[in-house]
Structures are given as structure tokens and as C-alpha cells.
């Protein structure tokens, strides 16, 4: 199973990580500019981060990482579904696990540790979801 997994963590995975770095820089810049320069609220600024980051992620991963050529709007819907499911599983699972394992810590510590764990799990789930679901090239049947 390890060998099979190594085959999936190829140049595509490295491109995915690079896109993730770009998304983080772009989204974080939007968030801090919105909060500090435009004086928007915490929630609007942080939401802008996720919205801009997701849009950036969609285009960079579709065309650069996975080189998906589909023109179908279904690809966008699959991308949104993937992001949503990965987020819920990663952050929901991390929160529950950290609450169980670190019940003696303060809520602030638990939440921060859960967020870090959720980020890591999200990256892994999101990579496989985008590669094998959202941007998977459909094979055409031979006619």
C-alpha cells in the first residue's frame, strides 16, 4: 500500500503544494488588507480569505496542477463539493480528536492545536479529492 501511495505523490503533488503556498499568500494578503486597510470585520475579512483562496485554488489546480481541460460546469460543482467535504471531515475530525486526547488543556489551546491538525488533514484529503474526483479527466470510450 505504501508503494501505491508513493506513486500518487509525484510531481502533481509538488505542484499542488506550490499552489497551496500561492493560495496562502494571496488569501492571507486579502484578509489582512481587508481588515487593516479597509477596516472590514474579522468575519468578513477571514471569509474573503477563503473565498479568494478557493477561487485561486480552482484555477491554478485546474489548469496548472491537474491540467484539466473540461469545460463542463460539473467540474466547478465537484470542486466545491470536494472543498466542503474535506473541510468538514478534516476540521470536524481534528476538533473531536483533540478534544478527546487533550481534554486537560484550555479551550484556546485545544482549538489552536485542532486547527493545525485540521489544516494538515485538509491538505491531504483535498489533494486526493481534487486529483481523483474534482479534476479527474473523464476517459472517453472508443467509438
Secondary structure as the mmCIF struct_conf table of DSSP 4:
data_model
#
loop_
_struct_conf.conf_type_id
_struct_conf.id
_struct_conf.beg_label_comp_id
_struct_conf.beg_label_asym_id
_struct_conf.beg_label_seq_id
_struct_conf.end_label_comp_id
_struct_conf.end_label_asym_id
_struct_conf.end_label_seq_id
HELX_RH_AL_P HELX_RH_AL_P1 UNK A 2 UNK A 8
BEND BEND1 UNK A 9 UNK A 10
HELX_RH_AL_P HELX_RH_AL_P2 UNK A 11 UNK A 36
TURN_TY1_P TURN_TY1_P1 UNK A 37 UNK A 37
BEND BEND2 UNK A 38 UNK A 38
HELX_RH_AL_P HELX_RH_AL_P3 UNK A 42 UNK A 60
HELX_RH_PI_P HELX_RH_PI_P1 UNK A 61 UNK A 65
BEND BEND3 UNK A 66 UNK A 66
TURN_TY1_P TURN_TY1_P2 UNK A 73 UNK A 73
HELX_RH_AL_P HELX_RH_AL_P4 UNK A 74 UNK A 101
TURN_TY1_P TURN_TY1_P3 UNK A 102 UNK A 104
BEND BEND4 UNK A 105 UNK A 105
HELX_RH_AL_P HELX_RH_AL_P5 UNK A 107 UNK A 129
HELX_RH_PI_P HELX_RH_PI_P2 UNK A 130 UNK A 134
TURN_TY1_P TURN_TY1_P4 UNK A 135 UNK A 135
HELX_LH_PP_P HELX_LH_PP_P1 UNK A 136 UNK A 142
#
